[in-house]
Every structure is written in C-alpha cells, then in structure tokens.
Amino acid sequence: MISSIFAITKEPFNRSNLALLSQQKHISDIIKIHASQGGFSVIIGEPGVGKSVLREHIEHWHNERDTTVVAISRTMHTYINILKQLALSFKVDVPTKDLEAELIKAAYEHIRQRKTLYILIDEAHLLNIEVLRKLRLLFEKFPKKHNLVLFGQPDLLHYLSLNVNADIKSRITFSQTIKPLNDDDLECYIIKELEAAKMGVNTFDSAAIEVILRSSNGNLRLCRNLCYASLIEACREAKKIVTISHVNNVLIQPHWRSHEDLIKQQVA
C-alpha cells in the first residue's frame, strides 16, 4: 500500500537493511577490536533500543571472507542443545559426547583459515547461569581470535554482579549499555529513513513528528513501529502527508494505551 501511494520501490521503516546509529556503530567497532585478543563482550539495553539491529549487523559479517559468525537465539535451551546449535553452524556432525572436543577443533580450523570468530548469544538474560558458566569454560578453550558477545536486558548485568558469578564477570573484556535515543537522534532517524526511500522529509508534518517523539520516549523500535503504522493510516485515506490525526489513530490502539487508560476504560 505504501509503495503504491508514494510510488516508491523501497518502504521506509522496514526491518531489512537497517543502518547503524552512532552508538551502535561505536559498539560494533569495539567488538571487532576485542575479537583480536579473545573478547568476552556484554551488550545490554531495554527492549527496543537497538540491540537486535546491532546483532543482525554483526551477523552480516559472516559474508566477509575472513569472518565466521555463529548466532545462538534459542537461549532457554539446555547446555547440550546450545552445543547442538553451535555444531549445526560449524557443520559438525558427531555424537553428543564428542561435541565439545569437535567444536574446539572446528574453532581452531577456522582460525587456521585466518578467520575471526564471533559467537553471538541473544536474550542472554534468559540463560540459566550454570549453562552460561559451562559455555564460558568451553569458549576459554577456543583460540584467542574470537569474541563471545552476550546480548540481553539489564537483568543480565545484575546476575553477573552477584558474588557467586564473579568468575564470569571478571572475564568480561567489554560491556556497553545501549541507551534510549534523544529526540534529535530519533528525528534524524526518521529523516534518514524517508530519504533512503526517496520520500520527502516533510512526509510527516511537524505536529505528527512531535507526537511520535513524545510517544516513543527514546525507544527506536516504538518509533519505527509508530511511523510505519501512521504511514499506513495516511495511505488508507490516500494522503501523502502524515498528520497528527493519523498518528492518533494508531495511538488509540490498545497496545499503545497506558495501563491507567485501559483500567479507566474497563471501569467505565
């Protein structure tokens, strides 16, 4: 619908090919540097601030000749099942009892091919801490030219800060919190998305932008979803300018309403 109304070939605020913002670019650069010495990185942030965009960007490094990226997303699995995910990525097919030894051999083979190895664990705050401890012991036997990167919510750092987990926390070589964006950065993000899709920067009028920034509260994912949904509302009316009324049509949907508003609605 958006493509036909605006006569464009690429839609803005699409999940594919998202460009890194400045703080994400800074983190990705440091992750690359730490990989040369056997890094253990922890990236934390509230849901929607841009962790997934950064992780997907690093996953694309797998297309480079000198890089191997292994992404583990099913973090609520047991240690053995996570090893099986690793084995699948490394194309290792051996009995379960031999998995650890073969994974270490596979890692050394990648390094012999002059490749840098990145192991990404998404939603790491959901990992059982004993599973994380076993993984840490396994990756210590990997060659130094790698970086284990944990992505998780702030609870992850809280768990690692407990005295009982000091053996894990003391091995972290780099950590960073992805913070919510300020209004200027969010507005720049909106403009860049419109320009990339070859749409006018005035596609959203000033009042609509103001409401979007206030409602997003620095959250990149909320901003993207609200912009995209508002565009759909404008297209439904065959309009090429998104106004405050289109944004409000989205904000009245239940998942955008505050808990207090929903409670008042139920009481009424």
CYANA upper distance limits for C-alpha pairs under 8 A (distance plus 0.5 A):
  1 MET  CA      5 ILE  CA      6.75
  1 MET  CA    232 ILE  CA      7.90
  1 MET  CA    235 CYS  CA      7.28
  2 ILE  CA      6 PHE  CA      6.57
  2 ILE  CA      7 ALA  CA      8.46
  2 ILE  CA      8 ILE  CA      8.44
  2 ILE  CA     11 GLU  CA      7.41
  2 ILE  CA    231 LEU  CA      7.66
  2 ILE  CA    232 ILE  CA      7.10
  2 ILE  CA    235 CYS  CA      6.79
  3 SER  CA      7 ALA  CA      5.87
  3 SER  CA      8 ILE  CA      5.41
  3 SER  CA      9 THR  CA      6.62
  3 SER  CA     10 LYS  CA      7.57
  3 SER  CA     11 GLU  CA      6.83
  4 SER  CA      8 ILE  CA      7.41
  5 ILE  CA    235 CYS  CA      6.90
  5 ILE  CA    238 ALA  CA      7.21
  5 ILE  CA    239 LYS  CA      8.47
  5 ILE  CA    240 LYS  CA      7.89
  6 PHE  CA    199 MET  CA      8.08
  6 PHE  CA    240 LYS  CA      7.36
  8 ILE  CA    197 ALA  CA      7.32
  8 ILE  CA    198 LYS  CA      7.59
  8 ILE  CA    199 MET  CA      8.29
  9 THR  CA    197 ALA  CA      7.95
 10 LYS  CA    197 ALA  CA      5.77
 11 GLU  CA    197 ALA  CA      6.33
 12 PRO  CA    193 GLU  CA      5.72
 12 PRO  CA    194 LEU  CA      6.31
 12 PRO  CA    196 ALA  CA      7.69
 12 PRO  CA    197 ALA  CA      6.01
 12 PRO  CA    228 TYR  CA      8.00
 13 PHE  CA    193 GLU  CA      6.66
 13 PHE  CA    224 ARG  CA      6.06
 13 PHE  CA    225 ASN  CA      8.03
 13 PHE  CA    227 CYS  CA      7.72
 13 PHE  CA    228 TYR  CA      6.50
 14 ASN  CA     18 LEU  CA      8.06
 18 LEU  CA     53 VAL  CA      7.36
 20 LEU  CA     24 GLN  CA      6.13
 20 LEU  CA     25 LYS  CA      6.16
 20 LEU  CA     53 VAL  CA      7.79
 20 LEU  CA     54 LEU  CA      7.49
 20 LEU  CA     57 HIS  CA      8.33
 21 LEU  CA     25 LYS  CA      6.59
 22 SER  CA     26 HIS  CA      6.68
 23 GLN  CA     27 ILE  CA      6.83
 23 GLN  CA    178 ILE  CA      7.73
 24 GLN  CA     28 SER  CA      6.72
 24 GLN  CA     50 GLY  CA      8.10
 24 GLN  CA     54 LEU  CA      6.62
 24 GLN  CA    178 ILE  CA      8.03
 25 LYS  CA     29 ASP  CA      6.72
 26 HIS  CA     30 ILE  CA      6.99
 27 ILE  CA     31 ILE  CA      6.68
 27 ILE  CA    176 GLN  CA      7.87
 28 SER  CA     32 LYS  CA      6.87
 28 SER  CA     54 LEU  CA      7.83
 28 SER  CA     58 ILE  CA      7.87
 29 ASP  CA     33 ILE  CA      7.05
 30 ILE  CA     34 HIS  CA      6.74
 31 ILE  CA     35 ALA  CA      6.77
 31 ILE  CA     39 GLY  CA      8.25
 31 ILE  CA     41 SER  CA      7.70
 31 ILE  CA    147 ASN  CA      7.82
 31 ILE  CA    174 PHE  CA      8.29
 32 LYS  CA     36 SER  CA      7.79
 33 ILE  CA     37 GLN  CA      8.47
 34 HIS  CA     38 GLY  CA      7.09
 34 HIS  CA     39 GLY  CA      5.41
 34 HIS  CA     40 PHE  CA      8.42
 34 HIS  CA    147 ASN  CA      7.28
 34 HIS  CA    173 THR  CA      7.94
 34 HIS  CA    174 PHE  CA      8.14
 35 ALA  CA     39 GLY  CA      5.55
 35 ALA  CA    116 THR  CA      7.56
 35 ALA  CA    117 LEU  CA      8.05
 35 ALA  CA    118 TYR  CA      8.00
 35 ALA  CA    144 LYS  CA      8.29
 35 ALA  CA    145 LYS  CA      6.13
 35 ALA  CA    146 HIS  CA      5.23
 35 ALA  CA    147 ASN  CA      5.08
 36 SER  CA    116 THR  CA      8.07
 36 SER  CA    144 LYS  CA      7.50
 36 SER  CA    145 LYS  CA      5.36
 36 SER  CA    146 HIS  CA      7.06
 36 SER  CA    147 ASN  CA      8.46
 37 GLN  CA    144 LYS  CA      5.98
 37 GLN  CA    145 LYS  CA      6.23
 37 GLN  CA    146 HIS  CA      7.72
 38 GLY  CA    143 PRO  CA      7.84
 38 GLY  CA    144 LYS  CA      4.61
 38 GLY  CA    145 LYS  CA      5.68
 38 GLY  CA    146 HIS  CA      5.40
 38 GLY  CA    147 ASN  CA      6.07
 39 GLY  CA    144 LYS  CA      8.33
 39 GLY  CA    146 HIS  CA      6.75
 39 GLY  CA    147 ASN  CA      4.77
 39 GLY  CA    148 LEU  CA      6.69
 39 GLY  CA    172 ILE  CA      8.00
 39 GLY  CA    173 THR  CA      6.28
 39 GLY  CA    174 PHE  CA      7.94
 40 PHE  CA    147 ASN  CA      6.10
 40 PHE  CA    148 LEU  CA      5.34
 40 PHE  CA    149 VAL  CA      6.54
 40 PHE  CA    171 ARG  CA      7.29
 40 PHE  CA    172 ILE  CA      5.45
 40 PHE  CA    173 THR  CA      5.77
 40 PHE  CA    174 PHE  CA      7.05
 41 SER  CA    147 ASN  CA      7.51
 41 SER  CA    148 LEU  CA      6.58
 41 SER  CA    149 VAL  CA      5.12
 41 SER  CA    150 LEU  CA      6.69
 41 SER  CA    172 ILE  CA      6.42
 41 SER  CA    173 THR  CA      6.46
 41 SER  CA    174 PHE  CA      5.21
 41 SER  CA    175 SER  CA      5.97
 42 VAL  CA    149 VAL  CA      6.25
 42 VAL  CA    150 LEU  CA      5.26
 42 VAL  CA    151 PHE  CA      6.67
 42 VAL  CA    152 GLY  CA      8.31
 42 VAL  CA    172 ILE  CA      7.72
 42 VAL  CA    174 PHE  CA      6.95
 42 VAL  CA    175 SER  CA      5.08
 42 VAL  CA    176 GLN  CA      7.07
 43 ILE  CA     51 LYS  CA      8.04
 43 ILE  CA    149 VAL  CA      7.78
 43 ILE  CA    150 LEU  CA      6.56
 43 ILE  CA    151 PHE  CA      5.42
 43 ILE  CA    152 GLY  CA      6.99
 43 ILE  CA    175 SER  CA      6.17
 43 ILE  CA    176 GLN  CA      5.62
 43 ILE  CA    177 THR  CA      6.44
 43 ILE  CA    178 ILE  CA      7.72
 44 ILE  CA     51 LYS  CA      8.02
 44 ILE  CA    151 PHE  CA      6.36
 44 ILE  CA    152 GLY  CA      5.47
 44 ILE  CA    153 GLN  CA      5.63
 44 ILE  CA    154 PRO  CA      6.10
 44 ILE  CA    156 LEU  CA      8.00
 44 ILE  CA    157 LEU  CA      8.19
 44 ILE  CA    175 SER  CA      8.34
 44 ILE  CA    176 GLN  CA      6.90
 44 ILE  CA    177 THR  CA      5.38
 44 ILE  CA    178 ILE  CA      6.74
 45 GLY  CA     49 VAL  CA      6.96
 45 GLY  CA     51 LYS  CA      7.47
 45 GLY  CA    152 GLY  CA      7.21
 45 GLY  CA    153 GLN  CA      5.59
 45 GLY  CA    154 PRO  CA      6.36
 45 GLY  CA    177 THR  CA      5.98
 45 GLY  CA    178 ILE  CA      5.55
 45 GLY  CA    179 LYS  CA      7.01
 46 GLU  CA    153 GLN  CA      6.00
 46 GLU  CA    154 PRO  CA      7.25
 46 GLU  CA    178 ILE  CA      8.41
 46 GLU  CA    179 LYS  CA      8.43
 47 PRO  CA     51 LYS  CA      8.40
 47 PRO  CA    153 GLN  CA      7.54
 48 GLY  CA    219 ASN  CA      6.20
 48 GLY  CA    220 LEU  CA      6.30
 48 GLY  CA    221 ARG  CA      5.11
 48 GLY  CA    222 LEU  CA      7.32
 49 VAL  CA    178 ILE  CA      7.00
 49 VAL  CA    179 LYS  CA      7.08
 49 VAL  CA    180 PRO  CA      6.12
 49 VAL  CA    181 LEU  CA      8.18
 49 VAL  CA    218 GLY  CA      8.23
 49 VAL  CA    219 ASN  CA      5.71
 49 VAL  CA    220 LEU  CA      5.70
 49 VAL  CA    221 ARG  CA      7.02
 50 GLY  CA     54 LEU  CA      6.90
 50 GLY  CA    178 ILE  CA      7.61
 50 GLY  CA    220 LEU  CA      6.87
 50 GLY  CA    221 ARG  CA      7.73
 51 LYS  CA     55 ARG  CA      6.66
 51 LYS  CA    151 PHE  CA      7.42
 51 LYS  CA    178 ILE  CA      7.70
 52 SER  CA     56 GLU  CA      6.54
 53 VAL  CA     57 HIS  CA      6.67
 54 LEU  CA     58 ILE  CA      6.85
 55 ARG  CA     59 GLU  CA      6.71
 55 ARG  CA    120 LEU  CA      8.01
 55 ARG  CA    151 PHE  CA      8.42
 56 GLU  CA     60 HIS  CA      6.97
 57 HIS  CA     61 TRP  CA      7.63
 58 ILE  CA     62 HIS  CA      8.24
 58 ILE  CA     69 VAL  CA      8.11
 59 GLU  CA     69 VAL  CA      6.39
 59 GLU  CA     70 VAL  CA      8.12
 59 GLU  CA     71 ALA  CA      7.64
 60 HIS  CA     64 GLU  CA      8.48
 61 TRP  CA     67 THR  CA      6.81
 61 TRP  CA     68 THR  CA      7.88
 61 TRP  CA     69 VAL  CA      7.35
 62 HIS  CA     67 THR  CA      6.01
 62 HIS  CA     68 THR  CA      5.54
 62 HIS  CA     69 VAL  CA      5.61
 63 ASN  CA     67 THR  CA      7.91
 64 GLU  CA     68 THR  CA      8.45
 65 ARG  CA    115 LYS  CA      8.05
 66 ASP  CA    113 GLN  CA      8.46
 66 ASP  CA    114 ARG  CA      6.79
 66 ASP  CA    115 LYS  CA      4.81
 66 ASP  CA    116 THR  CA      6.70
 67 THR  CA    115 LYS  CA      5.43
 67 THR  CA    116 THR  CA      5.31
 67 THR  CA    117 LEU  CA      6.59
 67 THR  CA    118 TYR  CA      8.25
 68 THR  CA    110 HIS  CA      8.19
 68 THR  CA    115 LYS  CA      6.97
 68 THR  CA    116 THR  CA      6.61
 68 THR  CA    117 LEU  CA      5.42
 68 THR  CA    118 TYR  CA      6.76
 69 VAL  CA    117 LEU  CA      6.47
 69 VAL  CA    118 TYR  CA      5.23
 69 VAL  CA    119 ILE  CA      6.50
 69 VAL  CA    120 LEU  CA      7.96
 70 VAL  CA     86 LEU  CA      7.44
 70 VAL  CA     89 SER  CA      6.69
 70 VAL  CA     90 PHE  CA      8.48
 70 VAL  CA    117 LEU  CA      8.31
 70 VAL  CA    118 TYR  CA      6.67
 70 VAL  CA    119 ILE  CA      5.33
 70 VAL  CA    120 LEU  CA      6.63
 71 ALA  CA    119 ILE  CA      6.47
 71 ALA  CA    120 LEU  CA      5.17
 71 ALA  CA    121 ILE  CA      6.62
 71 ALA  CA    122 ASP  CA      8.09
 72 ILE  CA     82 ILE  CA      7.82
 72 ILE  CA     85 GLN  CA      7.31
 72 ILE  CA     86 LEU  CA      7.94
 72 ILE  CA    119 ILE  CA      8.08
 72 ILE  CA    120 LEU  CA      6.47
 72 ILE  CA    121 ILE  CA      5.35
 72 ILE  CA    122 ASP  CA      6.75
 73 SER  CA    121 ILE  CA      6.66
 73 SER  CA    122 ASP  CA      5.56
 73 SER  CA    123 GLU  CA      7.60
 74 ARG  CA     82 ILE  CA      8.06
 74 ARG  CA    122 ASP  CA      8.30
 75 THR  CA     82 ILE  CA      7.85
 75 THR  CA    121 ILE  CA      7.69
 75 THR  CA    122 ASP  CA      7.40
 75 THR  CA    123 GLU  CA      7.04
 75 THR  CA    124 ALA  CA      6.99
 75 THR  CA    126 LEU  CA      6.87
 75 THR  CA    127 LEU  CA      6.07
 76 MET  CA    126 LEU  CA      6.56
 76 MET  CA    127 LEU  CA      6.27
 76 MET  CA    128 ASN  CA      7.95
 77 HIS  CA     81 ASN  CA      6.33
 77 HIS  CA     82 ILE  CA      6.82
 77 HIS  CA    127 LEU  CA      8.47
 78 THR  CA     82 ILE  CA      6.85
 78 THR  CA    131 VAL  CA      7.43
 79 TYR  CA     83 LEU  CA      6.76
 79 TYR  CA    131 VAL  CA      5.88
 79 TYR  CA    134 LYS  CA      7.99
 79 TYR  CA    135 LEU  CA      8.15
 80 ILE  CA     84 LYS  CA      6.77
 80 ILE  CA     96 THR  CA      8.15
 81 ASN  CA     85 GLN  CA      6.90
 82 ILE  CA     86 LEU  CA      6.87
 83 LEU  CA     87 ALA  CA      6.57
 83 LEU  CA     99 LEU  CA      7.45
 83 LEU  CA    100 GLU  CA      7.98
 84 LYS  CA     88 LEU  CA      6.59
 84 LYS  CA     99 LEU  CA      8.21
 85 GLN  CA     89 SER  CA      6.92
 86 LEU  CA     90 PHE  CA      6.69
 86 LEU  CA    103 LEU  CA      8.11
 87 ALA  CA     91 LYS  CA      6.27
 87 ALA  CA     92 VAL  CA      5.28
 87 ALA  CA     93 ASP  CA      7.38
 87 ALA  CA     99 LEU  CA      7.80
 87 ALA  CA    103 LEU  CA      7.07
 88 LEU  CA     92 VAL  CA      6.62
 88 LEU  CA     93 ASP  CA      8.09
 90 PHE  CA    103 LEU  CA      7.97
 90 PHE  CA    106 ALA  CA      7.23
 92 VAL  CA    102 GLU  CA      7.66
 92 VAL  CA    103 LEU  CA      7.77
 92 VAL  CA    106 ALA  CA      8.18
 94 VAL  CA     98 ASP  CA      6.79
 94 VAL  CA     99 LEU  CA      6.87
 94 VAL  CA    102 GLU  CA      8.16
 95 PRO  CA     99 LEU  CA      7.09
 98 ASP  CA    102 GLU  CA      6.65
 99 LEU  CA    103 LEU  CA      6.49
100 GLU  CA    104 ILE  CA      6.84
100 GLU  CA    138 LEU  CA      7.78
101 ALA  CA    105 LYS  CA      6.85
102 GLU  CA    106 ALA  CA      6.56
103 LEU  CA    107 ALA  CA      6.63
104 ILE  CA    108 TYR  CA      6.86
104 ILE  CA    141 LYS  CA      7.32
104 ILE  CA    142 PHE  CA      6.23
105 LYS  CA    109 GLU  CA      6.72
106 ALA  CA    110 HIS  CA      6.87
107 ALA  CA    111 ILE  CA      6.98
107 ALA  CA    117 LEU  CA      8.16
107 ALA  CA    142 PHE  CA      6.78
107 ALA  CA    143 PRO  CA      7.45
108 TYR  CA    112 ARG  CA      6.66
108 TYR  CA    142 PHE  CA      7.51
108 TYR  CA    143 PRO  CA      6.56
109 GLU  CA    113 GLN  CA      6.92
110 HIS  CA    114 ARG  CA      7.19
110 HIS  CA    115 LYS  CA      6.07
110 HIS  CA    116 THR  CA      8.08
110 HIS  CA    117 LEU  CA      8.01
111 ILE  CA    115 LYS  CA      5.51
111 ILE  CA    116 THR  CA      7.04
111 ILE  CA    117 LEU  CA      8.14
111 ILE  CA    143 PRO  CA      7.75
111 ILE  CA    145 LYS  CA      7.55
116 THR  CA    145 LYS  CA      6.14
116 THR  CA    146 HIS  CA      6.17
117 LEU  CA    145 LYS  CA      7.03
117 LEU  CA    146 HIS  CA      4.91
117 LEU  CA    147 ASN  CA      6.94
118 TYR  CA    146 HIS  CA      6.06
118 TYR  CA    147 ASN  CA      5.45
118 TYR  CA    148 LEU  CA      6.52
118 TYR  CA    149 VAL  CA      7.82
119 ILE  CA    146 HIS  CA      8.20
119 ILE  CA    147 ASN  CA      6.80
119 ILE  CA    148 LEU  CA      5.30
119 ILE  CA    149 VAL  CA      6.59
120 LEU  CA    148 LEU  CA      6.65
120 LEU  CA    149 VAL  CA      5.38
120 LEU  CA    150 LEU  CA      6.60
120 LEU  CA    151 PHE  CA      7.98
121 ILE  CA    148 LEU  CA      8.30
121 ILE  CA    149 VAL  CA      6.73
121 ILE  CA    150 LEU  CA      5.46
121 ILE  CA    151 PHE  CA      6.59
122 ASP  CA    150 LEU  CA      6.84
122 ASP  CA    151 PHE  CA      5.44
122 ASP  CA    152 GLY  CA      7.04
123 GLU  CA    127 LEU  CA      8.08
123 GLU  CA    150 LEU  CA      8.22
123 GLU  CA    151 PHE  CA      6.20
123 GLU  CA    152 GLY  CA      5.19
123 GLU  CA    153 GLN  CA      7.76
124 ALA  CA    150 LEU  CA      6.24
124 ALA  CA    151 PHE  CA      6.13
124 ALA  CA    152 GLY  CA      5.40
124 ALA  CA    153 GLN  CA      8.38
124 ALA  CA    156 LEU  CA      7.41
125 HIS  CA    151 PHE  CA      8.38
125 HIS  CA    152 GLY  CA      5.64
125 HIS  CA    153 GLN  CA      6.66
125 HIS  CA    154 PRO  CA      8.47
125 HIS  CA    155 ASP  CA      6.76
125 HIS  CA    156 LEU  CA      5.02
127 LEU  CA    131 VAL  CA      7.16
127 LEU  CA    132 LEU  CA      6.97
128 ASN  CA    132 LEU  CA      6.93
129 ILE  CA    133 ARG  CA      6.65
130 GLU  CA    134 LYS  CA      6.77
131 VAL  CA    135 LEU  CA      6.72
132 LEU  CA    136 ARG  CA      6.59
133 ARG  CA    137 LEU  CA      6.85
133 ARG  CA    168 ILE  CA      7.33
134 LYS  CA    138 LEU  CA      6.72
135 LEU  CA    139 PHE  CA      6.61
136 ARG  CA    140 GLU  CA      6.72
136 ARG  CA    168 ILE  CA      7.75
137 LEU  CA    141 LYS  CA      7.57
138 LEU  CA    142 PHE  CA      7.60
139 PHE  CA    148 LEU  CA      8.26
142 PHE  CA    146 HIS  CA      8.23
152 GLY  CA    156 LEU  CA      6.54
154 PRO  CA    158 HIS  CA      7.29
155 ASP  CA    159 TYR  CA      6.80
156 LEU  CA    160 LEU  CA      6.84
157 LEU  CA    161 SER  CA      6.55
158 HIS  CA    162 LEU  CA      7.39
159 TYR  CA    165 ASN  CA      7.88
160 LEU  CA    165 ASN  CA      5.90
160 LEU  CA    166 ALA  CA      7.34
160 LEU  CA    168 ILE  CA      7.35
160 LEU  CA    169 LYS  CA      6.06
161 SER  CA    165 ASN  CA      7.13
161 SER  CA    166 ALA  CA      7.21
161 SER  CA    169 LYS  CA      7.23
162 LEU  CA    166 ALA  CA      7.15
165 ASN  CA    169 LYS  CA      6.97
166 ALA  CA    170 SER  CA      6.29
167 ASP  CA    171 ARG  CA      7.44
168 ILE  CA    172 ILE  CA      7.66
180 PRO  CA    217 ASN  CA      8.21
180 PRO  CA    218 GLY  CA      5.09
180 PRO  CA    219 ASN  CA      5.99
180 PRO  CA    220 LEU  CA      7.85
181 LEU  CA    185 ASP  CA      6.47
181 LEU  CA    186 LEU  CA      6.74
181 LEU  CA    218 GLY  CA      4.90
181 LEU  CA    219 ASN  CA      7.05
181 LEU  CA    220 LEU  CA      7.63
182 ASN  CA    186 LEU  CA      6.84
182 ASN  CA    218 GLY  CA      6.11
183 ASP  CA    187 GLU  CA      6.58
183 ASP  CA    213 LEU  CA      6.58
183 ASP  CA    218 GLY  CA      7.23
184 ASP  CA    188 CYS  CA      6.68
185 ASP  CA    189 TYR  CA      6.65
186 LEU  CA    190 ILE  CA      6.83
186 LEU  CA    213 LEU  CA      7.57
186 LEU  CA    218 GLY  CA      7.56
186 LEU  CA    220 LEU  CA      7.76
186 LEU  CA    223 CYS  CA      8.06
187 GLU  CA    191 ILE  CA      6.78
187 GLU  CA    209 ILE  CA      8.06
187 GLU  CA    213 LEU  CA      8.01
188 CYS  CA    192 LYS  CA      6.59
189 TYR  CA    193 GLU  CA      6.71
190 ILE  CA    194 LEU  CA      6.83
191 ILE  CA    195 GLU  CA      6.61
191 ILE  CA    201 VAL  CA      6.23
192 LYS  CA    196 ALA  CA      6.48
193 GLU  CA    197 ALA  CA      6.90
194 LEU  CA    198 LYS  CA      6.72
194 LEU  CA    199 MET  CA      5.51
194 LEU  CA    200 GLY  CA      7.00
194 LEU  CA    201 VAL  CA      6.65
194 LEU  CA    203 THR  CA      8.37
195 GLU  CA    199 MET  CA      6.09
195 GLU  CA    200 GLY  CA      7.27
195 GLU  CA    201 VAL  CA      7.30
199 MET  CA    203 THR  CA      7.52
202 ASN  CA    241 ILE  CA      7.89
203 THR  CA    240 LYS  CA      7.06
203 THR  CA    241 ILE  CA      5.33
203 THR  CA    242 VAL  CA      6.50
204 PHE  CA    208 ALA  CA      6.45
204 PHE  CA    209 ILE  CA      6.71
204 PHE  CA    241 ILE  CA      6.29
204 PHE  CA    242 VAL  CA      5.16
204 PHE  CA    243 THR  CA      6.89
205 ASP  CA    209 ILE  CA      6.85
205 ASP  CA    241 ILE  CA      7.29
205 ASP  CA    242 VAL  CA      6.72
205 ASP  CA    243 THR  CA      6.26
205 ASP  CA    244 ILE  CA      8.26
206 SER  CA    210 GLU  CA      6.69
207 ALA  CA    211 VAL  CA      6.89
207 ALA  CA    243 THR  CA      7.37
207 ALA  CA    244 ILE  CA      6.23
208 ALA  CA    212 ILE  CA      6.67
208 ALA  CA    242 VAL  CA      7.24
208 ALA  CA    243 THR  CA      5.64
208 ALA  CA    244 ILE  CA      4.80
208 ALA  CA    245 SER  CA      8.40
208 ALA  CA    246 HIS  CA      8.49
208 ALA  CA    247 VAL  CA      6.85
209 ILE  CA    213 LEU  CA      6.64
210 GLU  CA    214 ARG  CA      6.72
211 VAL  CA    215 SER  CA      6.50
211 VAL  CA    244 ILE  CA      7.62
211 VAL  CA    247 VAL  CA      7.90
212 ILE  CA    216 SER  CA      6.45
212 ILE  CA    223 CYS  CA      7.11
212 ILE  CA    226 LEU  CA      7.35
212 ILE  CA    227 CYS  CA      7.76
212 ILE  CA    247 VAL  CA      7.74
213 LEU  CA    217 ASN  CA      6.84
213 LEU  CA    218 GLY  CA      7.77
213 LEU  CA    223 CYS  CA      7.64
215 SER  CA    223 CYS  CA      8.42
216 SER  CA    220 LEU  CA      7.87
216 SER  CA    222 LEU  CA      5.81
216 SER  CA    223 CYS  CA      5.57
216 SER  CA    226 LEU  CA      8.34
218 GLY  CA    223 CYS  CA      8.27
219 ASN  CA    223 CYS  CA      6.71
220 LEU  CA    224 ARG  CA      6.69
221 ARG  CA    225 ASN  CA      6.63
222 LEU  CA    226 LEU  CA      6.45
223 CYS  CA    227 CYS  CA      6.57
224 ARG  CA    228 TYR  CA      6.65
225 ASN  CA    229 ALA  CA      6.53
226 LEU  CA    230 SER  CA      6.47
226 LEU  CA    247 VAL  CA      7.88
226 LEU  CA    250 VAL  CA      7.71
227 CYS  CA    231 LEU  CA      6.70
227 CYS  CA    247 VAL  CA      8.39
228 TYR  CA    232 ILE  CA      6.93
229 ALA  CA    233 GLU  CA      6.89
229 ALA  CA    247 VAL  CA      8.39
229 ALA  CA    250 VAL  CA      7.06
230 SER  CA    234 ALA  CA      6.83
230 SER  CA    242 VAL  CA      7.23
230 SER  CA    246 HIS  CA      5.95
230 SER  CA    247 VAL  CA      5.56
230 SER  CA    249 ASN  CA      8.24
230 SER  CA    250 VAL  CA      6.88
231 LEU  CA    235 CYS  CA      6.65
231 LEU  CA    242 VAL  CA      6.80
231 LEU  CA    246 HIS  CA      8.24
232 ILE  CA    236 ARG  CA      6.64
233 GLU  CA    237 GLU  CA      7.36
233 GLU  CA    246 HIS  CA      6.04
233 GLU  CA    247 VAL  CA      8.32
233 GLU  CA    249 ASN  CA      7.87
233 GLU  CA    250 VAL  CA      8.21
234 ALA  CA    238 ALA  CA      6.80
234 ALA  CA    239 LYS  CA      5.60
234 ALA  CA    240 LYS  CA      7.21
234 ALA  CA    241 ILE  CA      7.40
234 ALA  CA    242 VAL  CA      6.11
234 ALA  CA    243 THR  CA      8.32
234 ALA  CA    246 HIS  CA      6.52
235 CYS  CA    239 LYS  CA      6.00
235 CYS  CA    240 LYS  CA      7.49
242 VAL  CA    246 HIS  CA      6.67
242 VAL  CA    247 VAL  CA      8.03
243 THR  CA    247 VAL  CA      7.18
244 ILE  CA    248 ASN  CA      6.58
245 SER  CA    249 ASN  CA      6.66
246 HIS  CA    250 VAL  CA      7.26
247 VAL  CA    251 LEU  CA      6.85
248 ASN  CA    252 ILE  CA      6.70
249 ASN  CA    253 GLN  CA      7.82
250 VAL  CA    256 TRP  CA      8.14
251 LEU  CA    256 TRP  CA      5.76
251 LEU  CA    257 ARG  CA      7.21
252 ILE  CA    256 TRP  CA      7.05
252 ILE  CA    257 ARG  CA      6.83
253 GLN  CA    257 ARG  CA      7.08
254 PRO  CA    262 LEU  CA      8.05
257 ARG  CA    261 ASP  CA      6.70
257 ARG  CA    262 LEU  CA      7.10
258 SER  CA    262 LEU  CA      6.92
259 HIS  CA    263 ILE  CA      6.68
260 GLU  CA    264 LYS  CA      6.71
261 ASP  CA    265 GLN  CA      6.63
262 LEU  CA    266 GLN  CA      6.75
263 ILE  CA    267 VAL  CA      6.74
264 LYS  CA    268 ALA  CA      6.60
